[in-house]
Amino acid sequence: MAISVKYFAGLRERMNRAGETLPAQDIGTVAQVWVKATQGAPWPPNMLAAVNHDYAEAHSPVQDGDEVAFFPPVTGG
């Protein structure tokens, strides 16, 4: 099975794609999704993540069928 990954705002541009699907095998946390999606790039400072539309931390668990989203901090004014 698989994990759906979405990228938003500047991360979408940086990744040059809006999202992808990763095999769920050997992925247990949000941080592991990031490592697999980026081939080992470091976690960007202040990056936000969500699992199934709920904010999540790097150590938050993920499982087969989840949607993981990554996006830069949002500012307003």
ZAKOL-164821 format. One record per residue: residue number from 0; residue in three letters; chain; x, z negated, y of N, C-alpha, C, O, CB in turn. Coordinates in Angstrom, 3 decimals. Each point is the difference from the previous one (the first is absolute). Glycine has a CB too. Layout:
LUMVO pos code unit     n.xx     n.zz     n.yy    ca.xx    ca.zz    ca.yy     c.xx     c.zz     c.yy     o.xx     o.zz     o.yy    cb.xx    cb.zz    cb.yy
LUMVO NUM  ALA    A        X        Z        Y        X        Z        Y        X        Z        Y        X        Z        Y        X        Z        Y
...
This chain:
LUMVO pos code unit     n.xx     n.zz     n.yy    ca.xx    ca.zz    ca.yy     c.xx     c.zz     c.yy     o.xx     o.zz     o.yy    cb.xx    cb.zz    cb.yy
LUMVO   0  MET    A    0.837    0.000   -1.173   -0.837    0.000    1.173    0.893    0.000    1.251    1.206    0.231   -0.090   -3.057   -1.452   -1.171
LUMVO   1  ALA    A    1.241    0.958    2.429    0.743    0.229    1.224   -0.398   -0.940    1.137   -1.034   -0.667   -0.033    1.247    3.023   -0.669
LUMVO   2  ILE    A    0.654   -2.374    1.697   -0.226   -0.723    1.248   -0.032    1.043    1.108    0.899    0.835    0.101    0.247   -2.976   -0.949
LUMVO   3  SER    A   -2.175    2.091    1.672   -0.121    0.907    1.137    0.714   -0.620    1.194   -0.215   -1.169    0.320   -1.994    2.082   -1.181
LUMVO   4  VAL    A    3.056   -0.129    1.518    0.781   -0.486    1.140   -0.373    0.822    1.229   -0.054    1.228   -0.059    1.968   -1.964   -1.456
LUMVO   5  LYS    A   -2.169    0.057    2.620   -0.348    0.648    1.270    0.993   -0.430    1.068    0.460   -1.142    0.014   -2.908    1.220   -0.650
LUMVO   6  TYR    A    2.777    0.857    1.538    0.902   -0.276    1.126   -0.741    0.313    1.289   -0.721    0.994    0.082    2.786   -0.469   -1.475
LUMVO   7  PHE    A   -1.887   -1.373    2.402   -0.706    0.180    1.252    0.960    0.042    1.188    1.109   -0.531   -0.050   -3.082   -0.621   -0.951
LUMVO   8  ALA    A    1.509    1.803    2.073    0.700    0.073    1.294    1.426    0.519   -0.188    0.215    1.014   -0.664   -1.616   -2.924    1.537
LUMVO   9  GLY    A    2.368    1.213   -0.288    1.389    0.459   -0.040    0.568    0.075   -1.409    0.889    0.810   -0.264   -0.601   -1.792    2.502
LUMVO  10  LEU    A   -0.782    0.157   -3.138    0.482    0.071   -1.378   -0.422    1.306   -0.663    0.743    0.562   -0.806   -0.841   -3.060    0.661
LUMVO  11  ARG    A   -1.086    2.975    0.483   -0.452    1.290   -0.536    0.957    1.106    0.423    0.365    0.858   -0.804   -2.761   -1.641    0.858
LUMVO  12  GLU    A    2.795    0.756    1.202    0.934    1.003    0.489    1.372   -0.161   -0.649    0.628    0.982   -0.395   -1.878   -0.907    2.563
LUMVO  13  ARG    A    1.701   -1.304   -2.273    1.309   -0.273   -0.593    0.047    0.411   -1.477    1.005    0.535   -0.467   -0.712   -2.434    2.085
LUMVO  14  MET    A   -1.381    1.648   -2.346   -0.052    0.345   -1.415   -0.324    1.471   -0.213    0.177    0.530   -1.097   -0.879   -2.862    0.600
LUMVO  15  ASN    A    0.227    2.989    1.550   -0.366    1.412   -0.044   -1.137    0.267   -0.998   -0.075    1.065   -0.614    2.433   -0.490    1.248
LUMVO  16  ARG    A   -3.234   -1.569   -0.776   -1.174    0.134   -0.862   -0.978   -1.132    0.332    0.401   -1.062    0.475    0.981    2.163   -2.328
LUMVO  17  ALA    A   -2.638   -0.861    1.602   -1.028   -1.011    0.273   -0.147   -0.987   -1.146   -0.484   -1.115    0.194   -0.704    2.771    1.222
LUMVO  18  GLY    A    1.598   -1.254   -2.594   -0.121   -0.883   -1.137    0.487    0.658   -1.266    0.458    1.143   -0.002   -2.364   -2.245    1.103
LUMVO  19  GLU    A    1.795    0.349   -2.179    0.419    0.503   -1.298   -0.553   -0.919   -1.078   -0.566   -1.055    0.287    2.668    2.075    0.700
LUMVO  20  THR    A   -1.930   -0.606   -2.206   -0.397   -0.810   -1.140    1.243   -0.294   -0.823    0.760    0.903   -0.352   -3.093    0.106    0.318
LUMVO  21  LEU    A    2.526   -2.286   -0.265    1.155   -0.422   -0.789   -0.463   -0.545   -1.339   -1.055   -0.630   -0.080    2.345    0.115    2.176
LUMVO  22  PRO    A   -0.514    0.750   -3.154   -0.352   -0.627   -1.274    0.088   -1.513    0.133    0.939   -0.517    0.606   -0.103    2.530   -1.876
LUMVO  23  ALA    A   -1.794   -2.717    0.715   -0.046   -1.458    0.122    1.051   -0.695   -0.860    0.257   -1.191    0.179   -2.684    1.382    0.304
LUMVO  24  GLN    A    3.021    0.524   -1.392    0.998   -0.587   -0.898    1.156   -0.608    0.792    0.545    0.638    0.900   -1.171    1.032   -2.672
LUMVO  25  ASP    A    0.992   -2.888    1.439    1.126   -0.718    0.611   -0.216   -0.357    1.468    0.969   -0.299    0.698    0.491    1.482   -2.288
LUMVO  26  ILE    A   -2.684   -1.163    2.073   -0.305   -0.409    1.372   -0.909   -1.224   -0.071   -1.070    0.040   -0.608    1.302    2.353    1.495
LUMVO  27  GLY    A    0.213   -3.484   -0.253   -0.793   -1.218   -0.039   -0.281   -0.608    1.355   -0.849   -0.883    0.123    1.806    0.495   -2.314
LUMVO  28  THR    A   -0.232    0.865    3.239   -0.185   -0.548    1.341   -0.025    1.128    1.027    0.382    1.134   -0.286    0.762   -3.274   -0.404
LUMVO  29  VAL    A   -1.605    1.797    1.895   -0.007    0.956    1.109    1.422    0.483    0.282    0.216    1.190    0.232   -2.256   -2.312    0.758
LUMVO  30  ALA    A    3.003    0.211   -1.009    1.394    0.389    0.253    0.494    1.003   -1.030    0.750    0.913    0.344   -0.337   -3.149    0.684
LUMVO  31  GLN    A   -0.814    2.087   -2.271    0.407    0.949   -1.032   -0.639    1.369    0.216    0.603    1.024   -0.323   -0.331   -2.928   -1.274
LUMVO  32  VAL    A   -1.477    1.927    2.136   -0.617    1.284    0.360    0.857    0.682    1.055    0.307    1.186   -0.116   -2.625   -2.068   -0.417
LUMVO  33  TRP    A    2.709    0.128    1.572    0.823    0.563    1.066    1.319    0.549   -0.553    0.396    1.117    0.334   -1.437   -2.728    1.293
LUMVO  34  VAL    A    1.702    0.847   -2.450    1.287    0.431   -0.567   -0.170    1.290   -0.797    0.801    0.926    0.131   -0.033   -3.323   -0.234
LUMVO  35  LYS    A   -1.804    2.456   -0.717   -0.241    1.196   -0.816   -0.340    1.205    0.875    0.475    1.107   -0.253   -1.272   -2.569   -1.626
LUMVO  36  ALA    A   -0.029    1.246    2.912   -0.433    1.099    0.871    1.133    0.548    0.861    0.005    1.178    0.358   -2.269   -2.189   -0.326
LUMVO  37  THR    A    3.218    0.151    0.296    1.072    0.407    0.922    1.352    0.160   -0.678    1.016    0.188    0.668   -2.242   -1.353    1.122
LUMVO  38  GLN    A    1.239    1.092   -3.103    1.247    0.070   -0.754    1.008   -1.052    0.462    1.198    0.270    0.085   -1.599    2.168   -0.420
LUMVO  39  GLY    A   -0.099   -3.636    0.630    0.866   -1.129    0.292    0.279   -0.308    1.456    0.890   -0.798    0.294    0.077    1.318   -2.401
LUMVO  40  ALA    A   -1.705    0.092    3.034    0.209   -0.294    1.419   -0.345   -1.459    0.294   -0.909   -0.555   -0.617    0.404    2.956    1.207
LUMVO  41  PRO    A    1.221   -3.027    0.346   -0.325   -1.390    0.347   -1.374   -0.104    0.664   -0.481    0.939    0.634    2.931   -1.416   -0.366
LUMVO  42  TRP    A   -3.057   -0.683   -0.434   -1.303   -0.298    0.616    0.173    0.004    1.514    0.794   -0.791    0.508   -1.537   -0.595   -2.517
LUMVO  43  PRO    A    0.038    2.239    2.755    0.145    0.034    1.457   -0.440   -1.314    0.649   -0.949   -0.636   -0.461    0.580    3.108    0.391
LUMVO  44  PRO    A    1.052   -2.873    1.128   -0.404   -1.230    0.695   -1.438    0.123    0.526   -0.402    1.045    0.510    2.815   -1.473    0.134
LUMVO  45  ASN    A   -3.152   -0.630   -0.778   -1.366   -0.088    0.527   -1.005    0.959   -0.629   -1.100    0.169    0.527    2.136   -0.886    1.556
LUMVO  46  MET    A   -0.681    1.343   -3.192   -0.958    0.896   -0.649   -1.155   -0.823   -0.567    0.192   -1.106   -0.506    1.651    2.763   -0.052
LUMVO  47  LEU    A   -3.029   -1.100    0.654   -1.193   -0.630   -0.564   -0.408    0.745   -1.269    0.257    1.193   -0.155   -1.017   -1.950    2.457
LUMVO  48  ALA    A    0.128    0.027   -3.189   -0.477    0.604   -1.242   -1.389   -0.537   -0.312   -0.385   -1.079    0.450    2.753    1.330   -1.313
LUMVO  49  ALA    A   -3.098    0.518    0.094   -1.312   -0.425   -0.466   -0.171    0.453   -1.445    0.487    1.057   -0.401   -1.451   -0.937    2.752
LUMVO  50  VAL    A    0.266   -0.941   -3.117   -0.376    0.354   -1.366   -1.512    0.013   -0.045   -0.652   -1.012    0.256    2.766   -0.001   -1.272
LUMVO  51  ASN    A   -2.660    2.162    0.689   -1.462    0.162   -0.058   -0.683   -0.490    1.276   -1.016   -0.694   -0.047    1.133    0.432   -2.434
LUMVO  52  HIS    A    0.466    0.641    3.624   -0.542   -0.265    1.335    0.117   -1.446    0.465   -0.608   -0.370    1.004   -0.933    2.209   -1.437
LUMVO  53  ASP    A    2.306   -2.660   -0.272    0.267   -1.375    0.424    1.482   -0.137    0.307    0.846    0.428   -0.785   -2.766   -1.315   -0.613
LUMVO  54  TYR    A    2.236    0.280    2.560    1.413   -0.199    0.333    0.728   -0.671   -1.150   -0.547   -0.859   -0.692   -0.036    0.692    3.121
LUMVO  55  ALA    A    1.842    0.583   -2.617    0.795   -0.513   -1.111    1.437   -0.201    0.455    0.443    0.593    0.984   -1.939    0.566   -2.652
LUMVO  56  GLU    A    2.204   -1.989    0.951    1.428   -0.251    0.225    0.809    0.829   -0.993   -0.548    0.544   -0.959    0.077   -2.895    1.808
LUMVO  57  ALA    A    1.758    2.442   -0.614    0.871    0.759   -0.900   -0.082   -0.520   -1.430    0.082    0.780   -0.949    1.444   -0.316    2.868
LUMVO  58  HIS    A   -1.688   -1.771   -2.078   -0.037   -0.590   -1.335   -1.404    0.005   -0.633   -0.175   -0.477   -1.121    2.095   -0.944    1.821
LUMVO  59  SER    A   -2.909    1.956    0.014   -1.365    0.031   -0.536   -0.073    0.874   -1.243    0.638    1.051   -0.062   -1.551   -1.416    2.367
LUMVO  60  PRO    A    0.140   -0.063   -3.288   -0.091    0.781   -1.238   -0.825    1.271    0.165   -0.923    0.058    0.812    1.151   -2.177   -2.078
LUMVO  61  VAL    A    0.118    3.120    0.491   -0.778    1.231   -0.099   -0.191    0.303   -1.479    0.775   -0.429   -0.855    0.120    1.322    3.078
LUMVO  62  GLN    A   -1.946   -0.146   -2.489   -0.244    0.388   -1.383   -0.540    1.419   -0.054   -0.343    0.600    1.018   -0.095   -2.993   -1.641
LUMVO  63  ASP    A    0.375    2.893   -0.561   -0.490    1.337   -0.239   -1.341    0.215    0.695   -0.899   -0.834   -0.112    2.117    0.877   -2.078
LUMVO  64  GLY    A   -1.356    1.064    2.902   -1.238    0.334    0.695   -0.075   -0.478    1.430   -0.931    0.369    0.717   -0.127   -0.445   -2.885
LUMVO  65  ASP    A    2.015   -0.739    2.612   -0.013   -0.492    1.384    0.386    1.089    0.993    0.667    0.976   -0.343   -0.104   -3.252   -0.503
LUMVO  66  GLU    A   -1.003    2.081    2.083    0.446    0.815    1.116    0.884   -0.884    0.875   -0.409   -1.087    0.407   -1.691    2.563   -0.472
LUMVO  67  VAL    A    3.313   -1.005    0.353    0.933   -0.719    0.848    0.241    0.843    1.240    0.341    1.179   -0.092    0.754   -2.329   -1.897
LUMVO  68  ALA    A   -1.276    0.536    3.149    0.201    0.702    1.266    1.141   -0.667    0.768    0.141   -1.223    0.003   -2.591    1.897    0.078
LUMVO  69  PHE    A    3.258    0.164    0.570    1.101   -0.483    0.839   -0.210    0.544    1.401   -0.330    1.171    0.183    1.940   -1.281   -2.154
LUMVO  70  PHE    A   -1.414   -0.768    2.972   -0.142    0.464    1.384    0.815   -0.884    0.916    0.229   -1.173   -0.295   -2.526    2.064   -0.184
LUMVO  71  PRO    A    2.742   -0.321    1.607    0.767   -0.785    0.960   -0.927   -0.966    0.725   -1.217    0.184    0.002    2.871    1.702    0.282
LUMVO  72  PRO    A   -1.077   -2.923    0.335   -0.840   -0.927    0.758   -0.804    0.731    1.069    0.476    0.965    0.598    1.185   -2.787   -1.022
LUMVO  73  VAL    A   -2.857    1.362    0.652   -0.875    0.597    0.991    0.079   -0.826    1.261   -0.089   -1.227   -0.042   -1.445    2.151   -1.731
LUMVO  74  THR    A    1.702   -0.250    2.899    0.018   -0.707    1.263   -1.117    0.529    0.878   -0.452    1.133   -0.164    2.934   -1.518   -0.017
LUMVO  75  GLY    A   -2.903   -0.407    1.072   -1.063    0.413    0.914    0.280   -0.542    1.380    0.964   -0.736    0.212   -2.620    0.802   -2.088
LUMVO  76  GLY    A    0.831    0.292    2.783    0.268   -0.506    1.316   -1.060    0.295    0.985    0.116   -0.383    1.165    2.186    0.607   -1.669
